[in-house]
Amino acid sequence: MEREYFLDLIKPKPYLIFRDYKFKARLDSFMVIAKTLCPDFSITDENREIYEETVKYFAADQSCKYSLNKGLFVYGSIGVGKSLYFKIFHALNMASETRNDFKALTINNLIDGITSMGNEYWNKSGTTSGEFESFRRCSYSNSKHLFLDDLGQSSRTAHFYGDSIDVVIAFISRRYNEYTDNNVLTHFSTNLEPDEIRAEYGEFIASRLRQMCTPVRFAGTDKRK
């Protein structure tokens, strides 16, 4: 019994959980939510594949072209709808009662949290997992799937008792550990191209993002009026 318990703890677990669903019905729900959030929303030939594949992704549908073992790194020009994309899928996940939903954070959230709480913020926000169980000494995770909006904005430094902390590098480093240790995903939106990540954050972070995420390019030009 002890051995079976231990083996169950260490065997790989899925990052996304599948629940039976109907693709057409889920896509219809997606459109209702999208139109509610943005009345001018439409699916075009330019973005159809992204939306349809992401419906499959958050349903943990094995036919999805995106890896179900990685988060989504959504990039594109300013104003093409990246943040709206995640708002729609957050609402769709909530409506579908999927366990694959995510909590949204901004870099300003990270700065404010670290400035007020220091490293305690990482656990409070669900960025990192909990302490060790006293009996089995095996880690449990209360970390969540997270979405960090607008990676690449200029301000990213928090100050706590005289220490200056690059919250983006600290966040990604911690989320990488949660990804490899606890099967927890992180999604990102950014105006930066994948090749620009190395110049902005260094190869150490760029390498971890490549392992953690599937790049998804959002085509188009600024739609804001």
C-alpha positions as a printed Julia matrix, in Angstrom:
225×3 Matrix{Float64}:
   0.0    0.0     0.0
   2.83   2.39    0.88
   4.52   1.7    -2.47
   1.31   2.18   -4.49
   0.62   5.46   -2.68
   4.12   6.72   -3.41
   4.02   5.65   -7.08
   0.66   7.39   -7.51
   2.18  10.6    -6.13
   5.14  10.66   -8.51
   3.6    9.42  -11.76
   2.95  12.15  -14.34
  -0.48  13.8   -14.17
  -2.24  15.63  -17.0
  -1.91  19.39  -17.2
  -5.44  19.75  -18.61
  -8.38  17.55  -17.61
 -10.72  16.19  -20.29
 -14.48  16.21  -19.8
 -16.8   15.03  -22.53
 -18.14  17.9   -24.6
 -19.67  18.78  -27.97
 -17.37  20.97  -30.04
 -20.17  22.75  -31.97
 -22.1   23.53  -28.77
 -18.92  24.82  -27.07
 -18.11  26.99  -30.09
 -21.66  28.39  -30.06
 -21.23  29.26  -26.37
 -17.92  30.89  -27.22
 -19.64  33.13  -29.78
 -22.41  34.15  -27.36
 -19.83  35.13  -24.74
 -17.63  36.91  -27.29
 -20.55  38.96  -28.63
 -21.6   39.85  -25.08
 -18.13  41.11  -24.2
 -17.55  42.75  -27.57
 -20.65  43.27  -29.79
 -18.44  43.85  -32.86
 -16.63  40.52  -32.4
 -16.42  38.23  -35.42
 -14.5   35.15  -36.47
 -12.61  35.75  -39.7
 -10.52  33.56  -41.95
  -7.51  35.24  -40.34
  -8.32  34.16  -36.79
 -10.68  31.18  -37.18
  -8.06  28.51  -36.54
  -6.82  30.2   -33.35
 -10.29  30.39  -31.79
 -11.38  26.9   -32.84
  -8.15  25.27  -31.7
  -8.31  27.11  -28.38
 -11.86  25.85  -27.79
 -10.4   22.35  -28.2
  -7.39  23.21  -26.05
  -9.36  24.26  -22.98
 -11.57  21.19  -23.4
  -8.37  19.05  -23.33
  -9.43  17.64  -26.69
  -6.65  15.39  -28.02
  -7.38  16.56  -31.58
  -6.13  20.06  -30.71
  -3.03  21.12  -32.63
  -1.67  22.92  -29.53
   0.14  20.81  -26.94
  -2.09  20.03  -23.98
   1.05  19.85  -21.84
   2.01  23.49  -22.42
   0.57  26.92  -21.76
  -0.24  29.42  -24.51
   2.15  32.24  -25.45
  -0.11  34.56  -27.44
   1.69  37.33  -29.28
   0.84  39.96  -31.88
   0.62  43.67  -32.55
  -1.0   46.15  -30.16
  -4.8   46.14  -30.29
  -5.38  42.88  -32.19
  -7.48  41.33  -29.41
  -5.07  39.25  -27.3
  -6.46  40.31  -23.92
 -10.04  39.95  -25.18
  -9.17  36.43  -26.36
  -8.24  35.43  -22.81
 -11.28  37.2   -21.3
 -13.56  35.22  -23.59
 -11.94  31.9   -22.74
 -11.92  32.66  -19.03
 -15.69  33.27  -19.21
 -16.2   30.18  -21.38
 -14.26  28.0   -18.95
 -16.31  29.33  -16.05
 -19.58  28.73  -17.92
 -18.48  25.22  -18.9
 -17.35  24.44  -15.34
 -14.06  23.16  -16.69
 -11.19  22.52  -14.3
  -8.89  24.04  -16.9
  -9.68  27.67  -16.12
  -6.99  30.19  -15.18
  -6.56  33.18  -12.91
  -5.54  36.41  -14.65
  -2.7   38.62  -13.38
  -1.04  41.74  -14.72
   2.52  42.89  -14.18
   1.09  45.71  -12.05
  -0.54  43.04   -9.86
   2.89  41.45   -9.39
   4.53  44.79   -8.58
   1.8   45.78   -6.09
   1.77  42.34   -4.47
   5.52  42.1    -3.96
   5.74  45.71   -2.79
   3.13  45.08   -0.09
   3.84  41.44    0.89
   7.29  40.51   -0.35
   7.81  36.83   -1.23
   4.65  35.88    0.68
   2.74  37.21   -2.33
   3.83  34.31   -4.54
   1.95  31.79   -2.42
  -1.01  34.07   -1.7
  -1.58  34.69   -5.42
  -1.4   31.0    -6.38
   1.88  31.54   -8.23
   3.69  28.92   -6.16
   2.64  25.81   -4.28
   2.1   25.29   -0.57
   4.34  23.96    2.15
   5.17  20.31    2.76
   2.73  17.9     4.32
   3.99  17.01    7.77
   3.13  13.3     7.52
   4.2   12.13    4.07
   6.71  14.92    3.41
   5.46  15.09   -0.18
   4.63  18.46   -1.65
   1.08  19.41   -2.52
   0.16  22.22   -4.83
  -2.28  25.05   -4.28
  -0.84  26.86   -7.28
  -3.23  27.64  -10.12
  -3.2   27.85  -13.88
  -2.35  31.51  -14.43
  -2.47  34.05  -17.24
  -0.01  36.98  -17.23
  -1.29  39.8   -19.42
   0.93  42.17  -21.38
   4.35  40.62  -20.92
   6.94  43.15  -22.06
   5.57  46.34  -20.56
   8.38  48.65  -19.47
   7.69  48.78  -15.71
   8.55  45.5   -13.96
  10.48  46.37  -10.78
   9.08  46.12   -7.25
  10.78  47.43   -4.11
  10.45  45.63   -0.77
  12.46  46.73    2.29
  15.25  48.1     0.13
  15.4   45.16   -2.3
  14.68  45.73   -6.0
  12.92  42.74   -7.57
  12.37  42.12  -11.28
   8.88  40.66  -10.86
   8.7   39.19  -14.38
  11.9   37.17  -14.05
  10.91  36.1   -10.52
   7.42  35.12  -11.68
   8.56  33.09  -14.7
  11.28  31.32  -12.71
   8.75  30.26  -10.08
   6.14  29.25  -12.64
   8.71  27.12  -14.44
   9.18  25.13  -11.23
   5.42  24.76  -10.83
   5.2   23.59  -14.44
   7.86  20.9   -14.07
   6.97  19.84  -10.51
   3.19  20.26  -10.24
   1.81  20.13  -13.81
   0.5   23.69  -13.63
   0.25  25.89  -16.73
   0.98  29.56  -17.35
  -0.36  31.56  -20.29
   0.98  34.88  -21.56
  -0.09  37.69  -23.86
   2.53  40.02  -25.28
   3.38  42.43  -28.06
   6.87  40.89  -28.2
   7.82  38.37  -30.86
   9.27  35.13  -29.45
  12.71  36.12  -30.77
  12.5   39.41  -28.83
  12.03  37.65  -25.5
  15.72  36.72  -25.33
  16.81  40.34  -25.83
  14.33  41.56  -23.21
  14.75  38.91  -20.49
  17.83  36.84  -21.38
  18.31  33.3   -22.66
  17.63  31.76  -19.23
  14.02  33.03  -19.25
  13.55  32.6   -23.0
  14.52  28.92  -22.72
  12.01  28.32  -19.94
   9.22  30.03  -21.84
   9.92  27.84  -24.88
   9.58  24.74  -22.7
   6.48  26.01  -20.87
   4.44  27.42  -23.75
   3.24  26.98  -27.31
   3.63  30.2   -29.33
   0.33  31.36  -30.88
   0.56  34.29  -33.28
  -2.38  36.71  -33.37
  -2.42  38.24  -36.85
  -3.95  41.57  -37.78
  -3.64  45.27  -37.03
  -4.86  47.53  -34.23
  -8.68  47.28  -33.97
  -9.1   49.85  -31.23
 -11.0   53.0   -32.1
